[in-house]
Amino acid sequence: MAAKHVLITGGASGIGFGIAQGFAKDGYRVTLSDINKEALDRAVAELGKQFDVEVAGIELDVTNSEQLASAPDRVGVPIDVLVNNAGIQFVSALEQFPEDKWRLIIDILLCGPAMLTKAFLPQMYKQNFGRIINVGSIHSLVASPYKSAYVSAKHGLLGFSKTIALESAEHDVTINTLCPSYVKTPLVENQIAAQAQSHGITEEEVINTIMLKPMPKKAFIDLSELAETALFLCSPAAKNITAQAITIDGGWTAH
């Protein structure tokens, strides 16, 4: 395979960096983006040491309209795969949920992917190839209390993906959403602490009685599972898989 090019938002850590490792291992040219320049530089250097592939980084705020629109020019080399991964979380009952935080979560998790996809679609149409992978969540499919903004954004991401799949169907462009249950990342570690505070229980109880309770397999999802699934969606075997929620949930939604 000729080296293809993937852009991953929120790529400096967590799920984004884990997916980047999978693509780099498979020989892809990798461009990471992140709002944290220091973390981005570290991630680019680390990925370059781990794998013999071209690695670059661009500082990107997915709430900044100008930065989103100019991203194709800033990346420079056309991309084949866009992974919309950047995200944040905030846990609170709605009546105490700060409005600015609620709007920010929607902006990052839903508006950001939409506008970045908008920026790169013309390039993908021109080359008649593109794979767009949105990192959703089990909360794209089900709800949990105290996460109204996050759940709303992740549900919206599915509707967005289905719509763009229809708009792009005449081209060799697909768009799908990964829907994992809990992945052990720094973001989830913070959620554990926040949930413990919200529910007045220990962090161990959060893991066992809230996070893993709905999962028959009783295990966090591994980063490599997400990376390998994303790579499959970019393979010839998946050329007609589009508009789908790819659920990696240890059996959660079978209930």
Short mmCIF file of the C-alpha atoms (twelve columns), coordinates in Angstrom:
data_MODEL
# 
_entry.id   MODEL 
# 
loop_
_atom_site.group_PDB 
_atom_site.id 
_atom_site.type_symbol 
_atom_site.label_atom_id 
_atom_site.label_alt_id 
_atom_site.label_comp_id 
_atom_site.label_asym_id 
_atom_site.label_seq_id 
_atom_site.Cartn_x 
_atom_site.Cartn_y 
_atom_site.Cartn_z 
_atom_site.pdbx_PDB_model_num 
ATOM 1   C CA . MET A 1   0.000   0.000  0.000  1 
ATOM 2   C CA . ALA A 2   1.253   3.437  -0.873 1 
ATOM 3   C CA . ALA A 3   1.567   5.422  2.335  1 
ATOM 4   C CA . LYS A 4   -1.732  7.123  2.989  1 
ATOM 5   C CA . HIS A 5   -2.187  10.193 5.158  1 
ATOM 6   C CA . VAL A 6   -4.351  10.460 8.285  1 
ATOM 7   C CA . LEU A 7   -5.239  13.558 10.328 1 
ATOM 8   C CA . ILE A 8   -6.294  12.928 13.925 1 
ATOM 9   C CA . THR A 9   -7.726  15.679 16.125 1 
ATOM 10  C CA . GLY A 10  -7.050  15.574 19.840 1 
ATOM 11  C CA . GLY A 11  -4.113  13.414 18.837 1 
ATOM 12  C CA . ALA A 12  -1.652  14.347 21.573 1 
ATOM 13  C CA . SER A 13  -2.982  11.895 24.148 1 
ATOM 14  C CA . GLY A 14  -5.568  9.272  25.026 1 
ATOM 15  C CA . ILE A 15  -7.711  7.756  22.287 1 
ATOM 16  C CA . GLY A 16  -6.299  10.079 19.625 1 
ATOM 17  C CA . PHE A 17  -2.716  9.084  20.276 1 
ATOM 18  C CA . GLY A 18  -3.676  5.409  20.559 1 
ATOM 19  C CA . ILE A 19  -5.345  5.539  17.142 1 
ATOM 20  C CA . ALA A 20  -2.321  7.409  15.770 1 
ATOM 21  C CA . GLN A 21  -0.057  4.583  16.929 1 
ATOM 22  C CA . GLY A 22  -2.212  2.072  15.079 1 
ATOM 23  C CA . PHE A 23  -2.105  4.035  11.821 1 
ATOM 24  C CA . ALA A 24  1.639   4.684  12.120 1 
ATOM 25  C CA . LYS A 25  2.268   0.997  12.735 1 
ATOM 26  C CA . ASP A 26  0.346   0.277  9.528  1 
ATOM 27  C CA . GLY A 27  2.586   2.637  7.552  1 
ATOM 28  C CA . TYR A 28  0.384   5.713  7.331  1 
ATOM 29  C CA . ARG A 29  1.743   9.216  7.244  1 
ATOM 30  C CA . VAL A 30  0.305   10.799 10.400 1 
ATOM 31  C CA . THR A 31  -0.608  14.394 11.192 1 
ATOM 32  C CA . LEU A 32  -1.703  15.043 14.757 1 
ATOM 33  C CA . SER A 33  -3.635  18.102 15.826 1 
ATOM 34  C CA . ASP A 34  -4.268  19.351 19.329 1 
ATOM 35  C CA . ILE A 35  -4.991  22.586 21.161 1 
ATOM 36  C CA . ASN A 36  -2.122  21.913 23.601 1 
ATOM 37  C CA . LYS A 37  1.070   22.819 21.687 1 
ATOM 38  C CA . GLU A 38  3.435   21.413 24.306 1 
ATOM 39  C CA . ALA A 39  1.632   18.061 24.464 1 
ATOM 40  C CA . LEU A 40  1.397   18.030 20.659 1 
ATOM 41  C CA . ASP A 41  5.150   18.483 20.230 1 
ATOM 42  C CA . ARG A 42  5.810   15.645 22.689 1 
ATOM 43  C CA . ALA A 43  3.369   13.347 20.913 1 
ATOM 44  C CA . VAL A 44  4.846   14.056 17.468 1 
ATOM 45  C CA . ALA A 45  8.355   13.366 18.764 1 
ATOM 46  C CA . GLU A 46  7.293   10.187 20.544 1 
ATOM 47  C CA . LEU A 47  5.378   8.815  17.552 1 
ATOM 48  C CA . GLY A 48  8.323   9.584  15.284 1 
ATOM 49  C CA . LYS A 49  10.619  7.594  17.563 1 
ATOM 50  C CA . GLN A 50  8.254   4.634  17.724 1 
ATOM 51  C CA . PHE A 51  7.602   4.231  13.997 1 
ATOM 52  C CA . ASP A 52  9.482   4.850  10.767 1 
ATOM 53  C CA . VAL A 53  6.821   7.067  9.187  1 
ATOM 54  C CA . GLU A 54  6.355   10.766 8.508  1 
ATOM 55  C CA . VAL A 55  4.750   12.490 11.492 1 
ATOM 56  C CA . ALA A 56  3.661   16.122 11.710 1 
ATOM 57  C CA . GLY A 57  1.605   18.242 14.067 1 
ATOM 58  C CA . ILE A 58  -0.599  21.305 13.772 1 
ATOM 59  C CA . GLU A 59  -1.973  23.301 16.664 1 
ATOM 60  C CA . LEU A 60  -5.744  23.355 16.205 1 
ATOM 61  C CA . ASP A 61  -8.604  24.714 18.278 1 
ATOM 62  C CA . VAL A 62  -11.722 22.949 16.977 1 
ATOM 63  C CA . THR A 63  -13.909 25.790 18.278 1 
ATOM 64  C CA . ASN A 64  -12.074 28.329 16.105 1 
ATOM 65  C CA . SER A 65  -13.842 28.784 12.759 1 
ATOM 66  C CA . GLU A 66  -10.847 30.321 11.017 1 
ATOM 67  C CA . GLN A 67  -8.499  27.537 12.125 1 
ATOM 68  C CA . LEU A 68  -10.975 24.879 11.003 1 
ATOM 69  C CA . ALA A 69  -11.493 26.430 7.572  1 
ATOM 70  C CA . SER A 70  -7.752  26.847 6.994  1 
ATOM 71  C CA . ALA A 71  -6.806  23.363 8.237  1 
ATOM 72  C CA . PRO A 72  -6.371  21.817 4.750  1 
ATOM 73  C CA . ASP A 73  -3.906  24.552 3.780  1 
ATOM 74  C CA . ARG A 74  -2.080  24.279 7.109  1 
ATOM 75  C CA . VAL A 75  -1.768  20.513 6.832  1 
ATOM 76  C CA . GLY A 76  -0.424  21.014 3.327  1 
ATOM 77  C CA . VAL A 77  -0.449  17.457 2.009  1 
ATOM 78  C CA . PRO A 78  -3.924  16.096 1.107  1 
ATOM 79  C CA . ILE A 79  -5.318  13.657 3.631  1 
ATOM 80  C CA . ASP A 80  -7.035  10.344 2.963  1 
ATOM 81  C CA . VAL A 81  -8.444  9.779  6.446  1 
ATOM 82  C CA . LEU A 82  -9.896  12.241 8.949  1 
ATOM 83  C CA . VAL A 83  -10.376 11.082 12.535 1 
ATOM 84  C CA . ASN A 84  -12.521 13.516 14.525 1 
ATOM 85  C CA . ASN A 85  -11.513 12.689 18.082 1 
ATOM 86  C CA . ALA A 86  -11.033 15.932 20.049 1 
ATOM 87  C CA . GLY A 87  -13.236 16.056 23.103 1 
ATOM 88  C CA . ILE A 88  -13.832 17.095 26.683 1 
ATOM 89  C CA . GLN A 89  -16.206 15.991 29.417 1 
ATOM 90  C CA . PHE A 90  -18.049 17.710 32.252 1 
ATOM 91  C CA . VAL A 91  -20.264 15.894 34.743 1 
ATOM 92  C CA . SER A 92  -23.097 17.725 36.475 1 
ATOM 93  C CA . ALA A 93  -26.831 17.662 37.058 1 
ATOM 94  C CA . LEU A 94  -28.454 19.997 34.531 1 
ATOM 95  C CA . GLU A 95  -29.646 22.482 37.143 1 
ATOM 96  C CA . GLN A 96  -26.033 23.087 38.212 1 
ATOM 97  C CA . PHE A 97  -24.517 22.745 34.720 1 
ATOM 98  C CA . PRO A 98  -22.783 26.014 33.693 1 
ATOM 99  C CA . GLU A 99  -24.280 27.206 30.418 1 
ATOM 100 C CA . ASP A 100 -20.914 28.152 28.939 1 
ATOM 101 C CA . LYS A 101 -19.576 24.651 29.662 1 
ATOM 102 C CA . TRP A 102 -22.671 23.033 28.098 1 
ATOM 103 C CA . ARG A 103 -22.247 25.088 24.926 1 
ATOM 104 C CA . LEU A 104 -18.496 24.434 24.807 1 
ATOM 105 C CA . ILE A 105 -19.005 20.663 24.877 1 
ATOM 106 C CA . ILE A 106 -21.451 20.873 21.948 1 
ATOM 107 C CA . ASP A 107 -19.005 23.133 20.102 1 
ATOM 108 C CA . ILE A 108 -16.041 20.786 20.531 1 
ATOM 109 C CA . LEU A 109 -17.797 17.429 20.141 1 
ATOM 110 C CA . LEU A 110 -20.306 18.248 17.403 1 
ATOM 111 C CA . CYS A 111 -19.643 21.563 15.682 1 
ATOM 112 C CA . GLY A 112 -15.887 20.903 15.464 1 
ATOM 113 C CA . PRO A 113 -16.211 17.582 13.597 1 
ATOM 114 C CA . ALA A 114 -18.874 19.062 11.318 1 
ATOM 115 C CA . MET A 115 -16.830 22.097 10.321 1 
ATOM 116 C CA . LEU A 116 -13.570 20.170 9.927  1 
ATOM 117 C CA . THR A 117 -15.353 17.627 7.742  1 
ATOM 118 C CA . LYS A 118 -16.747 20.513 5.727  1 
ATOM 119 C CA . ALA A 119 -13.214 21.839 5.233  1 
ATOM 120 C CA . PHE A 120 -11.776 18.529 3.987  1 
ATOM 121 C CA . LEU A 121 -14.677 17.128 1.941  1 
ATOM 122 C CA . PRO A 122 -13.873 19.091 -1.265 1 
ATOM 123 C CA . GLN A 123 -10.361 17.632 -1.233 1 
ATOM 124 C CA . MET A 124 -11.719 14.115 -0.696 1 
ATOM 125 C CA . TYR A 125 -14.249 14.565 -3.500 1 
ATOM 126 C CA . LYS A 126 -11.529 15.816 -5.838 1 
ATOM 127 C CA . GLN A 127 -9.357  12.748 -5.207 1 
ATOM 128 C CA . ASN A 128 -12.474 10.528 -5.101 1 
ATOM 129 C CA . PHE A 129 -11.369 8.932  -1.858 1 
ATOM 130 C CA . GLY A 130 -11.880 9.688  1.785  1 
ATOM 131 C CA . ARG A 131 -12.524 7.949  5.053  1 
ATOM 132 C CA . ILE A 132 -14.015 9.975  7.908  1 
ATOM 133 C CA . ILE A 133 -14.084 8.332  11.319 1 
ATOM 134 C CA . ASN A 134 -15.839 10.102 14.147 1 
ATOM 135 C CA . VAL A 135 -14.968 9.004  17.654 1 
ATOM 136 C CA . GLY A 136 -18.348 8.773  19.300 1 
ATOM 137 C CA . SER A 137 -19.172 6.844  22.434 1 
ATOM 138 C CA . ILE A 138 -21.531 4.333  23.934 1 
ATOM 139 C CA . HIS A 139 -23.256 7.583  24.847 1 
ATOM 140 C CA . SER A 140 -24.022 8.067  21.166 1 
ATOM 141 C CA . LEU A 141 -26.509 5.230  21.717 1 
ATOM 142 C CA . VAL A 142 -27.557 5.322  25.374 1 
ATOM 143 C CA . ALA A 143 -27.677 7.923  28.121 1 
ATOM 144 C CA . SER A 144 -26.249 8.304  31.605 1 
ATOM 145 C CA . PRO A 145 -27.240 10.875 34.228 1 
ATOM 146 C CA . TYR A 146 -25.148 14.007 34.782 1 
ATOM 147 C CA . LYS A 147 -23.801 14.016 31.195 1 
ATOM 148 C CA . SER A 148 -26.504 15.913 29.335 1 
ATOM 149 C CA . ALA A 149 -24.185 17.946 27.082 1 
ATOM 150 C CA . TYR A 150 -21.863 15.036 26.265 1 
ATOM 151 C CA . VAL A 151 -24.714 12.626 25.518 1 
ATOM 152 C CA . SER A 152 -26.488 15.228 23.386 1 
ATOM 153 C CA . ALA A 153 -23.342 15.917 21.359 1 
ATOM 154 C CA . LYS A 154 -22.505 12.247 20.848 1 
ATOM 155 C CA . HIS A 155 -26.071 11.442 19.777 1 
ATOM 156 C CA . GLY A 156 -25.883 14.369 17.361 1 
ATOM 157 C CA . LEU A 157 -22.656 13.024 15.904 1 
ATOM 158 C CA . LEU A 158 -24.515 9.927  14.683 1 
ATOM 159 C CA . GLY A 159 -27.137 12.020 12.923 1 
ATOM 160 C CA . PHE A 160 -24.425 14.150 11.355 1 
ATOM 161 C CA . SER A 161 -22.538 11.082 10.122 1 
ATOM 162 C CA . LYS A 162 -25.652 9.562  8.548  1 
ATOM 163 C CA . THR A 163 -26.427 12.801 6.749  1 
ATOM 164 C CA . ILE A 164 -22.932 13.233 5.318  1 
ATOM 165 C CA . ALA A 165 -22.877 9.572  4.292  1 
ATOM 166 C CA . LEU A 166 -25.884 10.297 2.089  1 
ATOM 167 C CA . GLU A 167 -24.357 13.499 0.712  1 
ATOM 168 C CA . SER A 168 -21.047 11.785 -0.125 1 
ATOM 169 C CA . ALA A 169 -22.450 8.510  -1.463 1 
ATOM 170 C CA . GLU A 170 -21.603 9.192  -5.112 1 
ATOM 171 C CA . HIS A 171 -17.922 9.459  -4.178 1 
ATOM 172 C CA . ASP A 172 -15.600 6.863  -2.649 1 
ATOM 173 C CA . VAL A 173 -16.015 8.582  0.694  1 
ATOM 174 C CA . THR A 174 -17.370 6.921  3.831  1 
ATOM 175 C CA . ILE A 175 -18.175 8.303  7.256  1 
ATOM 176 C CA . ASN A 176 -18.685 6.152  10.338 1 
ATOM 177 C CA . THR A 177 -18.767 6.598  14.093 1 
ATOM 178 C CA . LEU A 178 -16.883 4.484  16.619 1 
ATOM 179 C CA . CYS A 179 -19.028 3.934  19.714 1 
ATOM 180 C CA . PRO A 180 -16.879 2.447  22.484 1 
ATOM 181 C CA . SER A 181 -17.891 2.009  26.061 1 
ATOM 182 C CA . TYR A 182 -15.344 3.140  28.624 1 
ATOM 183 C CA . VAL A 183 -11.737 3.297  27.449 1 
ATOM 184 C CA . LYS A 184 -9.117  3.723  30.177 1 
ATOM 185 C CA . THR A 185 -7.679  7.132  29.308 1 
ATOM 186 C CA . PRO A 186 -6.882  10.289 31.326 1 
ATOM 187 C CA . LEU A 187 -10.331 11.634 30.353 1 
ATOM 188 C CA . VAL A 188 -12.027 8.579  31.865 1 
ATOM 189 C CA . GLU A 189 -9.819  8.762  34.946 1 
ATOM 190 C CA . ASN A 190 -11.139 12.302 35.454 1 
ATOM 191 C CA . GLN A 191 -14.693 11.075 34.916 1 
ATOM 192 C CA . ILE A 192 -14.217 8.453  37.615 1 
ATOM 193 C CA . ALA A 193 -13.236 11.129 40.112 1 
ATOM 194 C CA . ALA A 194 -16.087 13.421 39.046 1 
ATOM 195 C CA . GLN A 195 -18.657 10.620 39.208 1 
ATOM 196 C CA . ALA A 196 -17.424 9.668  42.677 1 
ATOM 197 C CA . GLN A 197 -17.963 13.224 43.836 1 
ATOM 198 C CA . SER A 198 -21.395 13.518 42.166 1 
ATOM 199 C CA . HIS A 199 -22.666 10.223 43.615 1 
ATOM 200 C CA . GLY A 200 -20.874 10.409 46.958 1 
ATOM 201 C CA . ILE A 201 -19.138 7.050  46.518 1 
ATOM 202 C CA . THR A 202 -15.563 5.817  46.109 1 
ATOM 203 C CA . GLU A 203 -13.769 5.696  42.766 1 
ATOM 204 C CA . GLU A 204 -13.650 1.888  42.944 1 
ATOM 205 C CA . GLU A 205 -17.402 1.839  43.385 1 
ATOM 206 C CA . VAL A 206 -17.770 4.103  40.338 1 
ATOM 207 C CA . ILE A 207 -15.794 1.606  38.248 1 
ATOM 208 C CA . ASN A 208 -17.628 -1.474 39.472 1 
ATOM 209 C CA . THR A 209 -21.177 -0.204 40.017 1 
ATOM 210 C CA . ILE A 210 -21.476 2.464  37.298 1 
ATOM 211 C CA . MET A 211 -18.937 2.172  34.506 1 
ATOM 212 C CA . LEU A 212 -18.458 -1.565 34.112 1 
ATOM 213 C CA . LYS A 213 -21.817 -2.668 35.519 1 
ATOM 214 C CA . PRO A 214 -23.678 -2.485 32.149 1 
ATOM 215 C CA . MET A 215 -20.876 -4.374 30.346 1 
ATOM 216 C CA . PRO A 216 -21.243 -8.172 30.477 1 
ATOM 217 C CA . LYS A 217 -17.537 -8.504 29.691 1 
ATOM 218 C CA . LYS A 218 -16.625 -6.273 32.679 1 
ATOM 219 C CA . ALA A 219 -13.545 -4.772 31.045 1 
ATOM 220 C CA . PHE A 220 -12.429 -1.389 29.773 1 
ATOM 221 C CA . ILE A 221 -11.933 -1.131 26.001 1 
ATOM 222 C CA . ASP A 222 -8.282  -1.137 24.915 1 
ATOM 223 C CA . LEU A 223 -6.890  1.611  22.695 1 
ATOM 224 C CA . SER A 224 -5.638  -0.985 20.213 1 
ATOM 225 C CA . GLU A 225 -9.220  -2.169 19.654 1 
ATOM 226 C CA . LEU A 226 -10.214 1.300  18.487 1 
ATOM 227 C CA . ALA A 227 -7.130  1.654  16.296 1 
ATOM 228 C CA . GLU A 228 -7.654  -1.704 14.597 1 
ATOM 229 C CA . THR A 229 -11.349 -0.980 14.021 1 
ATOM 230 C CA . ALA A 230 -10.499 2.388  12.487 1 
ATOM 231 C CA . LEU A 231 -7.950  0.748  10.217 1 
ATOM 232 C CA . PHE A 232 -10.520 -1.807 9.091  1 
ATOM 233 C CA . LEU A 233 -12.904 1.008  8.158  1 
ATOM 234 C CA . CYS A 234 -10.149 2.359  5.894  1 
ATOM 235 C CA . SER A 235 -9.567  -0.994 4.179  1 
ATOM 236 C CA . PRO A 236 -11.008 -2.085 0.802  1 
ATOM 237 C CA . ALA A 237 -13.214 -4.583 2.638  1 
ATOM 238 C CA . ALA A 238 -15.081 -1.680 4.264  1 
ATOM 239 C CA . LYS A 239 -15.673 0.457  1.176  1 
ATOM 240 C CA . ASN A 240 -19.449 0.036  1.490  1 
ATOM 241 C CA . ILE A 241 -19.596 0.487  5.252  1 
ATOM 242 C CA . THR A 242 -20.858 4.022  5.774  1 
ATOM 243 C CA . ALA A 243 -23.317 5.848  8.053  1 
ATOM 244 C CA . GLN A 244 -22.758 3.183  10.697 1 
ATOM 245 C CA . ALA A 245 -22.314 3.246  14.448 1 
ATOM 246 C CA . ILE A 246 -19.553 0.722  15.110 1 
ATOM 247 C CA . THR A 247 -20.323 -0.392 18.640 1 
ATOM 248 C CA . ILE A 248 -17.484 -1.687 20.830 1 
ATOM 249 C CA . ASP A 249 -19.221 -2.051 24.145 1 
ATOM 250 C CA . GLY A 250 -18.598 -5.457 25.742 1 
ATOM 251 C CA . GLY A 251 -22.258 -6.304 25.256 1 
ATOM 252 C CA . TRP A 252 -23.693 -3.156 26.925 1 
ATOM 253 C CA . THR A 253 -26.393 -2.503 24.291 1 
ATOM 254 C CA . ALA A 254 -27.550 -6.143 24.237 1 
ATOM 255 C CA . HIS A 255 -29.553 -5.507 27.414 1 
# 
